[in-house]
Amino acid sequence: MRAEAVLSINDYFNVGDAAERFGRLCDETGELLESIDKSLSATDSSSPVYRFNEASPGEKVEMDKTSYEVLKSALDICELTDGAYNPAVYYSVRAYGFGGSLPYPDSEEELPGDEEVGAYAELASHFKETELTQEGVKYYATKPDAVCVVDGKTLAMKIDLGGIGKGYAADKVNELIDRYGFEYGYFNFGSSSIALKRFKPDSGFFTMGFTDPRGGYYGSSYFEMNVSDTCVSTSGDYEQFYSIGDVRYCHIIDPFTGKPVQNGIMTATVIGGSAAENDAYTTAIMVMGAEKAIEFIETKLSDRQVVFSYEGTLPQEPESKKYFYYTNIEEGGYKVVNPSKYSPYVAGQNVA
Amino acid sequence: MSRGRMSLKKIEDLKSDKAFRWPDLIVYGVIALIIAAIFLSVFLTRNRDSFQGIRAYVAGRAVFEYDFESGKASVLSAAEGEVEVIDGSPLKVRINVDNGYNIFEIDADKRSVKMVEADCVKRDCIYTPAITDNNGIIYCSPHGVRIEPFDFNALNQYIPM
């Protein structure tokens, strides 16, 4: 769960004990991030998540409080999204060349076959059978009793909580910022999970610019809005991906097919509530596709502000790729940076 | 028969042509110069004029400052032996505190300030990127040493995501 972490605090450091408090906040933030990484790492052999992954089907594994809490959130959101968010896509992620150090495939022949990824998807579908129990001060997770067989190898389920873990870390650092008495600033973890306070006393909000996934140059944004005292998470297909021919393969896996998502949604951003939940929601929205995502947003995320970008065509111009945005934010509460490039998404009219 | 002979002639003409004609080379050269000029004009004129200088603090108290405009290094209200300025290019400044020391370098030509040596445990300050504009800061938490620009923008109000 390694990513760049930026803690930015605005205060009068030449007054009172602000500088000393900030120093302690920085130290404690560093220790907290190390501790969360140790709990959630899928590669560190001392991590409870690693031990869970290495355990046999049906085995009861002792977790720590952090991994237990994050796993519980993951299970809750898996249920809420009807499986669209599912951290058990471990094997598919790696089969498509992500999450490791190998180079990306550069031809269709190097991609995993349908039978293989289908097996991984079937295995991942058992994630919701994970049982969590607490016995006194000890926490346990019982692994689903499910396996798949690929190339003669029997594989038990494995999970990767890295995505939701960044949001969890942002939430915890947000609490630390409160505990140390700072009101202005933010914590940015990997530019995908941000916990924000206010900007400064005479200008309370930050302006967020969401990256144009087809912007063509670093730093271009397609959508901007003002935010303060909230959490923001984004998922997208524009950082970890490769193309073979005209087809883009990104690191976000559809747990129902075991394949990278290719439904037109390029990025999804959720604002409000907790960063950990938002992380999982953005992944789920990327998986659902536009129509299902809109229904989900309108029925189950009405307490959040949501934006997604979409690449598709119009029925009258099937050969021409166009870009659209969807948001449930009221007009006037946002700005579309390039309205000649991004049009509002119209349900039922846009085709991926 | 006559059509074939004309095609052969055309082929022979093409074969005897040079890979590049002089007018083509001139056009390519002009385009390359324009591209280079645009790149240089953007790169060299990017606005760092507002980065005027830096100030170093120990436990919130300003002990040293350097002004890029005048090239002047000033020791402020520092205790005896707290700040040592080591002449040279780049200029080095050593800050001595009760539990150790920090050394930072000031490159006046590049308007860049970087922590280069410290005896704190983690040395996070050494891995902090150099300060090259008003948005940067270097902070050594164990020693309480902070280096920031005169016009430090603690926050950017705009956050890309």
Contacts between the chains, C-beta under 8 A, distances in Angstrom:
chain1	res1	chain2	res2	distance
A	8	B	154	7.3
A	8	B	155	5.5
A	9	B	154	7.4
A	10	B	154	4.2
A	10	B	155	4.8
A	11	B	154	7.7
A	13	B	57	7.9
A	13	B	60	6.3
A	13	B	146	7.3
A	14	B	57	7.6
A	14	B	60	5.3
A	14	B	62	7.9
A	18	B	60	7.9
A	19	B	57	7.7
A	19	B	59	7.0
A	19	B	60	4.6
A	19	B	144	7.1
A	19	B	146	7.0
A	20	B	59	7.7
A	20	B	60	7.9
A	20	B	144	7.5
A	22	B	139	8.0
A	23	B	139	7.5
A	23	B	141	4.1
A	23	B	144	6.8
A	26	B	139	7.3
A	26	B	141	5.4
A	27	B	141	5.8
A	30	B	122	8.0
A	30	B	124	7.9
A	184	B	155	7.3
A	185	B	155	6.6
A	186	B	155	7.8
A	186	B	159	6.9
A	188	B	159	7.1
A	191	B	160	7.5
A	191	B	161	5.7
A	192	B	161	7.6
A	194	B	159	6.9
A	194	B	161	6.5
A	196	B	159	7.9
A	199	B	155	6.1
A	199	B	157	5.3
A	200	B	154	7.8
A	200	B	155	6.8
A	203	B	157	6.6
A	205	B	157	7.9
A	206	B	155	8.0
A	206	B	157	5.8
A	206	B	158	7.4
A	206	B	159	5.4
A	207	B	157	5.8
A	207	B	158	4.9
A	207	B	159	7.2
A	208	B	158	7.9
A	208	B	159	5.2
A	208	B	160	7.8
A	208	B	161	5.6
A	209	B	158	6.3
A	209	B	159	7.2
A	209	B	160	4.9
A	209	B	161	6.9
A	210	B	161	5.6
A	211	B	160	6.4
A	211	B	161	6.5
A	219	B	160	5.9
A	221	B	160	6.3
A	232	B	161	6.5
A	234	B	161	5.4
A	269	B	161	7.3
